[in-house]
């Protein structure tokens, strides 16, 4: 079967929400490096845009929690480049909050950013991709919290679990023209996540991960290249775990600590 170079995205157009920093910037840079035209969005323009191979992403200001802004974002990408081939729904996140006392406004904002916004942008992208002969690909960037909730993340966990379910639902409805897949990310070493590394710079966290390190944004970006390209042409509705194998069970760590103490 002839698929050409699966990492060559020359002539393709990619939209990355939240693509100005962290994981999103890495995704944008990876696609730029692979030859794609890339559009990124955020509520505020960054000091510098993702770039690679002497080329730079195009920035469109947008709050993707607003359905009209999500639609405008996709329209702006298509107006600039004439098509849209890949959507990476990356915008998301949440500070920790006590579920017993958190305000309804906080919950609404977290669900809007992590579940409703990806839905809105995906709808707008589908409107374009479904009319293209070779369709398109939607990649939703999720979290291990959808599978393994942590204290302080109730609203975020619920939203990310919804995003995983949404991925599977859209994959059923939009195939074969538009493929929809999901990436489950674990703890990723980014500037915004530095507060959870601990005083030892993350050494203790890395020790509970089978791969013996936290992920870096490039790990997620490379997974996006796979899910958007020809090698994954029959992959639809999948949940690709990019978390280093998860975490060792507590009973294993307790036994290991006991052995070391003995």
N, C-alpha and C positions, 0 to 999 in steps of 0.2 A: 504494500500500500504506500503510495507516494504522499508524504505530508510536508515535504520541504523542510526548511530549518524551523523547528518548533519555537525557537527563541528569537526569530526575526519578526518584529512587529512593524516593519516599515510600511507606511501607508495606512496603519491602523490608528484609531483615535481612542484614547483612554481617559476616563473621568475618575478622579480619586477624591472622595469627600474627606474633609479634614486632612488634606494632602500637603499642608504647609510645614508640618513638624512631625517628629517621632516616626511612628510606623508609616503614616500616610506619606511623609516625605520620602521614606525609603522605597515605598511602592512606586511612587511617581518617578523617582530616580532610576529604578530598575527598568521601567517601561521606556523611559527616555533613552537609556543605554541600549535598549533592544530595538530602537529605531522608531518608536511610536510618537505621535503627537499627544501631549498630555495636558489636560485641564485639571487644575486643583481649585478647591474652594475653601473658604473659611469666613468667619464673621469679620475678621480684620486682616488687612494686607500684611504679609510678613516682611521682615527686613530683607530677606533674600529668598528667592524661589528655588525649588529643587531643579537641579541641572545635571546633565551628563553628556559627554561627547560634544561639548561646545554648544549644547542646545538647552533651552530653559522651558519650564512649564509655563502655561498661561494661567493667570489667576483671575477668578470670577468671585466677587464677594457674594456670599449667600448664607442665610441661616436656614439650613435644610429642614428644620422643624416646621417651617412654614411651607405648606403645599405649593403655594404660588411661587415662592422662591426656589423650591426644588425643580419645578417645571421650567422656570426661567433659566436656571443653571444648565439644564440639558439643552434647552433651545439655544443658549449662548454658545455651547460647545459645537452644536451642529451648524449654527450660522457661521462660526469661525472656520470649521474644517470639513463641513459637508456630510458628516456621518458620525456614528458613535458605535464602537465595537466592544468596548469593555467598560463596565462600571465596577469600581471597587468601593463598596460601602464601608468606609473606614471610620467616619466620624462617630465618636462615642466616648464613654467614660463616666466616672462618678466618684466623688469623694465618699469615704465611709460615713455612715449615719446609723443611729440607733433606731431600729424599726419601731420600737414602742413609742417614740416621741417625735419622729420625723414628721414634718409638715406635709399636708396634701400637695402644696405647691411644689415642694422638692420632688415628691414622687412623680407628679405629672411631668416635670421637666426631664427627669431621668428616663422615664418611659418614652417621652417624646423624642429625645435625642437618640436613644439606643434601639428603639423599635419602630416608632412611627416615621421618623425621618428616612431610614432606609427603605421603608415601604413607599413613601412618596417619591423618592428619587428613582427607585426601581420602576415604578409605574410610568414615570416620564421617559425613562430610558427604553422601556419596552415599546412605548409608542413609536420610537424611532427604529429600534433593532428589529422589530417584527416586520417592518417593511423592506428590510435589506435582504438581498438574496442569500447572503451568508450569515444572517442573523446577528447574534452577539452573545456575550457572556456577562453574567452578574456574579460578583463575588462578595459575599457578606462576611465581614470580619467580626467574629464572635469572641467568646471568652470561655475559659474552662469553668467559670462561675455558672454557666448554664447547666453543667453536669455535676459540679461539686461546689455548692454554695459555701461561702465563707461568712463569718460574723460581720455585720456592718454593711452588707451588700444586698439587702432584701429587694429593694426596688430594681437595682442593677441586675441582679440575678434573674428576677422575673422577666425583665425586658430582654435580656440576652437569651433566655430560654424561649421566649416568644420569637426572637429573630431566627433561631434554629428551626423552629416549627414553620415560620414564614418561608424560610428557604425551601423546605420540603414541599410546602403547598404551591409555591410559585413554580417550582421545578415540574410539578405535575401539570399545571395549567399552561405553561409557556413553551414547553418542549413541543416539537424539536427545534424550532427556530431560535429560541433563546434558552440557553442553559443557565441554571442558577445553582451555585454551590456555596459552601460555608467553610470557613477556617476557624477552628477552635484554637485560640492562643492561650498560652499560660503566662506566667510572669515574664515580662520583657524588660530588658535593661534600657530604659529611656530616661531622659532628664525628669520628665513629669512623674515617673514612678520611683524616683530615688528614695522617697521617704519610707518605702516599704522594704528597702534592702537590709536595714539594720545597721548597727554601729560597726559591724565588721566588713562593710562594703559589699555584702551579699554572699559571703563565703558560706554562712550557715544555710541560706536559702539554696544555694547551688548544691549543697551536700545532700539535700533530700530529693534531688532530681536525678533520674537515672543517667542522663547525658552529662551530669556533673557540671553544668553551667546553666545560667539563665539564657533565654533566647535573646537575640539582638534583632532589631527591626529588619535587617536583611534576610533573616530566616523566613519571615512572613512574606517579604517581597518576592523571594524566589518561588514560594508556594503559589503566589498569585500568577507569576509567569507560567507555571505549569497549568493551572486551572483555566487560564485564558487562551492557551495555545492549542495546537493541533494534537499534541500527545494526549490531551484529555477530551477529545472530541466526543466520546461516549460517556463521559462522567457528568452526571446530572443529579442534583439532589443529594450530593455527597457532603459529608462532614470530615474534612481533613484536619487531623490533630497535629498541630505544630506546637507541642509543649514539652518536647524532650522525653516523652514517656510518662508524663504526669508527675506524681510524687509517690515516694515509697509509703506503704501503709504505716500507720502509727505503731501497730504492734511489732512490725519489723524494726523500726527505729528504736523502740523501747528495748527490744531484745538485744539489738546491737550495742546499745548503750550499756545494758547490763553486762554483756560479755566483756566490754572494754573496762568496766569498773571492776569486774572480777579478776 
